[in-house]
Amino acid sequence: MKFPTNFPISAIATTAVFVLSLAAATATTTDVIFSCDEDEGEYADTDLETDSAGNIYGTTVLGGDFGSGTVFKLSPTPTGWVHTVLYSFTSGADGGEPYKGVTVDREGSLYGSAVTGGSGSCEGGCGVVYKLTNSGGTWTQTVIHAFTGGDDGSGPGARVTLDPSGNVYGMAPTGGAYGSGTIYKIHQEHNGAWNLEVVHAFTGGADGATGSAGRMVLRHRRLYGAATAGGTYGSGVVFELRPTGRGGWNFRTIYSFRGQPDGVFPYGALLFDRVGNIYGTTYYGGANGIGSVYQLSPRATGEWNESVLYSFQEGSDGNSPISNLVADVVGNLYGTTSEGGLGSGTIFKLSPIGGGQWMETVVHAFQGPPDGGFAYNGMVVDGFGNFYGATVHGGDNDDGSVYKFTP
């Protein structure tokens, strides 16, 4: 195994079956807009975030001033993109190896997590959640929680979610009361101190284990996410957290993956459409055991129906997706695969063709340097309709890249 946003889309059919259909790439373009290197950060296993000015934010797991990863910003100019390292991690008390990018709040501050550093009983540190604040062009990092490896969890590698009150939510894949990871909430008190509350400790049973790396979705005051393992059949789950009104949360598994030919190991973030359907990818499973795209549709009784929209195939098709999905304005879904294609992964498109069926098209096969290589993350769509993503290898130096995709 090779691994270390919620964009509103048009209402589309709630009944779907997979079709084994593959077409060649057509009139799309994929351009590398930044090539990573060791000095400025490498191995861009990051979701990307954009702001209203068109700036792009992300993280690199390695590289930077101390070799322990960076937070970066790409700013558009008439002559190209300007790359700025906002922070270089030291793997000390500030953390190290930041995976999956940052989340921007309404004031422009950035929040993220790092899997090592900090404190605790873990070798190399149990990881941190951090905040980066901009004052006059100078960015200051604050650790808002250092994990202990105990009941709070350890190794937080998931992207964090913010609610309108500024609370921070995320998942840690290990530690916790049962050793299977946690879902946490970090709240800032009136005196400025930050306190962590464990919202749910995964048991490894029907509730799942080792939460996914994708950012949880906050929708109608409820949190939705995936856990890569556990569940009734041991193949992962999708869950819902509902506030009780007394400061607590009710955890509910809304779907347990059943294993091949269903999905297995849901690693990426979830996507909701306008009528409340959920879409996602699985690393394993599907008809061929090398990954799938699935849909969950809510029922009036409170249950959810699952359909496999597409099962990835051998050959020139992509396989093993660990990414989120995004959509265009007419309801086509786009995602990435970590492998397959020409050997370095792909960008794929799923188009509804009527009757609950979907057609899959490989719209870009990554080729490695100077193109991107191995997309461990999906894409983000900015306010102007541009698609952006990152790869952990490829680019001019084979240290990773950020690319722009034009459908």
Secondary structure, 3 states (H helix, E strand, C coil): CCCCCCCCCCCCCCCCECCCCEECCCCCEEEEEEECECCCEECCCCCCEECCCCCEEEEECEECCCCECEEEEEEEECCEEEEEEEEECCCCCCCECCCCCCEECCCCCEEEEECECCCCCCCCCCCEEEEEEEECCEEEEEEEEECCCCCCCECCCCCCEECCCCCEEEEECEECCCCECEEEEEEECCCCCEEEEEEEECCCCCCCEEECCCCCEEECCEEEEEEEEECCCCECEEEEEEECCCCCEEEEEEEECCCCCCEECCCCCCEECCCCCEEEEECEECCCCECEEEEEEECCCCCEEEEEEEECCCCCCEECCCCCCEECCCCCEEEEECEECCCCCEEEEEEEEECCEEEEEEEEECCCCCCEECCCCCEEECCCCCEEEEECEECCCCCCEEEEEEC
